[in-house]
Amino acid sequence: MASTLLNEEGFNGGWIERQLVHGEKDGVRAAYNYAQYLPDHRTMMQAWADLLDRFKRGGEVISFQARPIAFSD
């Protein structure tokens, strides 16, 4: 859900994937990536927090008409 919504919000797919990985195996690389992308991650994660707050307050409800599902044999 996070990946889909953050992509829809226009964030860089690389930032999203790095955020969702939860950690790098290589400690030096992890430190470098952390420092390099920290400002971008802060912005993205604040947007994510704001989105979750909107959902908590009731969010945006989108109405649609359900269509019958046609099953074929």
N, C-alpha and C positions, 0 to 999 in steps of 0.2 A: 504494500500500500504506500509506504513512504517513497519508494523509488518512483512509482507511477505518478503520485501527486507532485513530487518535487520536479520531475521531468516536465509535467504539465505547467508548472509555475515558471519554467524556462531556465532552471539551473543546469549547469554543466554536468553532463552525464558522468564524467570522470570524478568530479567532486562527490557526487551521490554514491558511486560505487566505492570510493575510498572510505566514505563515512560508514557505509554499511558493512565493510569488511571486518571491523572491530579490532584490527591489529595487523601489523606486518611481522613476518617471521624474522626479517633482517632488522636488527635494532638500529643500525646506522641509517638505513633507508627510512625506517619508521620516524626517526627523529627529524630527518630532512623533510619528509613529506608533511609532518605535523607543522613544522615551522613555515614551510612554503605555502601551505594552503589554509593556515589558521584564520586569516581574515575572511577568506571566502567561506570557510566552514561556519564561522560565527554568524555571518549574514544568512547563510542557508538554514542553519539550525534555528535562528531566531524566526525566520519565515515559517519553518515547520511548527515551532511552538505557537506562533500566532494563528496558524491554520487550525491546530488542535484546540486552541482557546475558542475559535469561532465555532467549531463543531460542538464543543462543550456547551456553548450558549445557545445552541439550536441549529447552527449551521445554515446552509442554503439547501432548501428542499426543492428538488426538481420533480415536477409531476410528469408522468408519462402514462400512456395507455398500454396496458398489457395486451399482447396478441396471443391467441391460442397457438400452441405448439403443434405442428403437424408431424406426426411420426410416420415413417414409411416402413413397410415390411420388407 
